[in-house]
């Protein structure tokens, strides 16, 4: 651990009873914190570690997309942990819900989750903006260790980027006032996230899926999928699959390779 302004020693002390095996590391620059933990795993290192970077040069998102951040403009970190949960289904929703509840506990900011892994600000009647994203990868543990190694990557915009990112414009936490100090924001997010992963490994996703609807921005919204389906989103099932009511009946969207886009504004 280094960089006192990140308060990493304080964070480690606050987490050592919850997760004694956790280490915390800081890198000034890295291509991607997820990629770095994957490289370490291939070298046989499967420790529980929280890796935070001042700047990522090649951040990654879902479906092979890039996650572009400006230096100093985002909080980027990955949490790597050996896990053997009863099911992996619903993990991205549990992570997203944990982060949204930590960032906006009372729902006053209008933050929510766009299934399956984006943190959006979408207050009626304004246009949607993207505050952050999650990239979860599970990789085989080195032989002969059981289970898999979960890498939970998180990116949160501190400042609204002055960059073109596609259909959904970015939003930073500066939209609501003073830019938060990255180290303090990391403390705010890391503690509930570590606890959530420990609880998820023990009990699976049920407790988070049961309250996912409180932050589900797609509920009741017409959407289209990259597979050509059109329907109205109506929540998720017990495994975290998105449910769509279509002219042909209700279907489940559960593939990690499917992209979902809303066609109208949500009713929130």
C-alpha positions in Angstrom: 0.0 0.0 0.0 1.1 3.5 -0.7 -0.1 7.1 -1.5 -1.4 8.4 1.8 -4.0 10.6 0.1 -5.8 7.4 -0.9 -6.2 6.4 2.7 -5.4 2.8 1.8 -4.0 2.0 5.3 -7.3 3.2 6.8 -9.3 1.2 4.3 -7.3 -2.0 5.0 -7.7 -1.6 8.8 -11.4 -1.2 8.3 -11.6 -4.4 6.3 -9.2 -6.7 8.1 -11.9 -8.2 10.4 -14.3 -8.7 7.5 -11.7 -10.1 5.1 -8.4 -10.9 6.9 -6.7 -12.2 3.7 -7.4 -9.0 1.7 -4.4 -6.9 0.5 -4.8 -3.5 -1.1 -2.5 -2.2 -3.8 -2.1 1.1 -5.7 -0.7 1.6 -9.2 -0.3 5.1 -10.7 -0.8 3.8 -14.2 -2.0 0.5 -15.6 -3.6 -0.7 -18.8 -6.5 -2.2 -17.0 -6.9 -3.3 -13.4 -8.9 -6.4 -14.5 -6.2 -7.2 -17.1 -3.5 -6.9 -14.5 -5.2 -9.3 -12.1 -5.8 -11.7 -14.9 -2.0 -11.6 -15.7 -1.2 -12.3 -12.1 -3.6 -15.2 -12.0 -1.9 -16.8 -15.0 1.3 -16.6 -13.1 -0.3 -18.5 -10.2 -1.3 -15.6 -8.0 -4.9 -16.1 -6.8 -4.8 -13.9 -3.7 -7.7 -11.7 -2.5 -6.6 -8.3 -3.6 -8.1 -4.8 -4.2 -6.2 -3.1 -6.9 -6.8 0.6 -7.5 -5.3 2.6 -10.3 -4.8 6.4 -10.6 -5.2 6.0 -14.4 -6.1 3.2 -16.8 -4.8 3.5 -20.4 -6.8 0.6 -21.8 -9.8 0.1 -19.6 -12.3 -2.6 -20.7 -16.0 -2.9 -20.6 -18.6 -5.6 -21.4 -18.7 -7.2 -24.9 -15.1 -6.2 -25.6 -15.9 -2.5 -25.5 -13.3 0.0 -24.3 -13.8 2.0 -21.1 -12.3 5.4 -21.8 -11.3 7.6 -18.9 -9.4 10.9 -18.6 -6.5 10.9 -16.2 -7.7 11.8 -12.7 -11.3 11.8 -13.9 -12.5 8.4 -12.6 -12.2 6.0 -9.8 -11.0 2.7 -11.3 -10.4 -0.5 -9.3 -10.7 -4.2 -9.4 -11.4 -6.7 -6.6 -10.0 -10.2 -7.1 -11.2 -13.0 -4.9 -11.3 -16.8 -5.0 -15.0 -17.8 -4.9 -17.1 -20.9 -5.0 -20.7 -19.7 -4.7 -23.8 -21.9 -5.1 -24.5 -20.1 -8.4 -22.8 -17.3 -10.4 -26.0 -16.1 -11.8 -27.0 -12.6 -10.7 -23.5 -11.5 -9.6 -23.4 -8.5 -11.8 -26.8 -7.3 -10.5 -25.7 -7.8 -6.9 -22.6 -5.8 -7.5 -24.5 -3.0 -9.3 -27.1 -2.8 -6.6 -24.4 -2.7 -3.9 -22.6 0.2 -5.6 -25.8 2.2 -6.4 -27.0 1.8 -2.8 -23.6 3.0 -1.5 -23.5 6.0 -3.9 -27.2 7.0 -3.5 -28.6 5.3 -0.4 -31.8 7.3 -0.3 -32.4 7.4 -4.1 -32.3 11.2 -4.1 -29.7 11.4 -6.9 -31.8 9.2 -9.3 -29.1 6.6 -9.8 -30.1 3.1 -10.9 -29.0 0.0 -12.8 -29.4 -0.6 -16.5 -29.3 -4.3 -16.8 -26.9 -6.0 -16.5 -24.0 -3.9 -15.5 -24.2 -0.2 -16.0 -24.8 2.6 -13.5 -27.0 5.2 -15.0 -28.6 8.5 -14.1 -32.0 8.7 -15.8 -34.3 11.1 -14.0 -37.6 11.8 -15.7 -37.9 13.5 -18.1 -34.1 14.0 -18.8 -32.0 11.9 -21.1 -30.0 8.9 -19.7 -26.4 9.3 -18.8 -23.8 6.8 -17.7 -22.1 7.2 -14.4 -20.1 4.0 -14.3 -19.8 0.4 -15.3 -18.9 -3.0 -14.0 -16.9 -5.7 -15.7 -17.0 -9.1 -14.0 -14.7 -12.0 -15.1 -14.4 -15.4 -13.6 -11.4 -17.4 -14.4 -10.2 -20.9 -13.4 -8.2 -21.2 -10.3 -4.6 -22.5 -10.6 -4.5 -26.3 -10.1 -5.3 -27.9 -7.8 -7.3 -25.1 -6.1 -11.1 -25.4 -6.3 -13.6 -22.8 -7.5 -13.0 -19.8 -9.7 -11.3 -16.5 -9.4 -13.7 -13.6 -9.6 -12.4 -10.3 -10.8 -14.9 -7.5 -10.2 -13.9 -4.3 -12.1 -15.5 -1.0 -11.3 -15.2 2.4 -13.0 -17.0 5.5 -11.7 -16.7 8.9 -13.3 -15.6 11.5 -10.9 -15.8 14.3 -13.4 -18.0 14.4 -16.5 -15.7 13.4 -19.3 -15.3 15.7 -22.3 -15.3 12.8 -24.7 -17.6 11.1 -27.1 -18.6 7.6 -25.9 -21.5 6.6 -28.2 -25.2 6.7 -27.7 -25.3 7.2 -24.0 -23.3 10.3 -22.8 -21.2 10.0 -19.7 -22.0 11.7 -16.4 -19.6 12.4 -13.5 -20.3 12.8 -9.8 -19.3 16.5 -10.2 -22.9 16.8 -11.6 -24.1 16.9 -8.0 -21.5 19.2 -6.5 -17.8 19.0 -5.4 -15.8 16.2 -7.0 -15.3 13.5 -4.3 -11.8 12.6 -3.2 -11.0 9.2 -4.8 -9.7 7.6 -1.7 -12.8 8.5 0.4 -15.1 7.3 -2.4 -13.1 4.1 -2.6 -13.7 3.6 1.1 -17.4 4.2 0.7 -17.7 1.6 -2.1 -15.1 -1.1 -1.1 -16.5 -1.9 2.3 -20.0 -2.9 1.2 -18.6 -4.5 -2.0 -16.3 -6.9 0.0 -19.0 -7.8 2.4 -21.4 -8.4 -0.5 -19.0 -10.9 -2.2 -18.5 -12.8 1.0 -22.3 -13.0 1.5 -22.9 -13.9 -2.1 -20.4 -16.8 -1.9 -22.3 -18.2 1.1 -25.9 -17.7 0.0 -26.1 -16.8 -3.7 -28.0 -13.8 -5.2 -31.5 -14.1 -3.8 -31.3 -11.2 -1.3 -30.1 -8.8 -3.9 -32.4 -10.0 -6.7 -35.4 -9.6 -4.3 -34.8 -5.8 -4.1 -33.3 -5.2 -7.6 -36.6 -3.7 -8.7 -36.1 -0.7 -6.5 -33.2 0.4 -8.8 -34.1 -1.2 -12.1 -34.2 1.6 -14.6 -35.5 -0.6 -17.4 -38.7 -1.7 -15.5 -41.7 -1.0 -17.8 -39.5 0.4 -20.6 -39.7 -0.8 -24.2 -36.3 -2.2 -25.2 -34.6 -4.0 -28.1 -31.8 -6.6 -27.9 -28.9 -7.2 -30.2 -30.6 -10.5 -31.1 -33.5 -8.7 -32.6 -36.1 -9.1 -29.8 -38.4 -6.2 -28.9 -40.4 -6.0 -25.8 -41.2 -4.3 -22.5 -38.8 -5.0 -19.7 -40.6 -6.4 -16.6 -37.8 -7.1 -14.1 -35.6 -10.1 -13.6 -36.1 -13.8 -12.7 -34.6 -15.7 -9.8 -31.3 -16.1 -11.8 -31.0 -12.5 -12.7 -32.1 -12.9 -16.4 -34.0 -10.0 -17.8 -37.7 -10.6 -18.5 -39.3 -9.2 -21.6 -42.9 -9.1 -22.6 -43.0 -9.5 -26.3 -45.8 -9.9 -28.9 -44.9 -13.6 -28.8 -45.0 -13.9 -25.1 -42.6 -13.5 -22.2 -39.0 -14.3 -22.8 -35.8 -14.4 -20.8 -32.6 -12.6 -21.8 -29.7 -14.1 -20.0 -26.8 -14.2 -22.4 -23.7 -12.2 -21.5 -23.3 -11.6 -25.3 -26.6 -9.8 -25.7 -26.8 -6.0 -25.6 -30.0 -4.3 -24.5 -31.0 -0.8 -25.3 -34.1 1.1 -24.2 -36.4 2.6 -26.8 -38.2 5.2 -24.6 -37.7 7.0 -21.3 -38.3 5.0 -18.1 -41.2 5.6 -15.8 -39.5 6.4 -12.5 
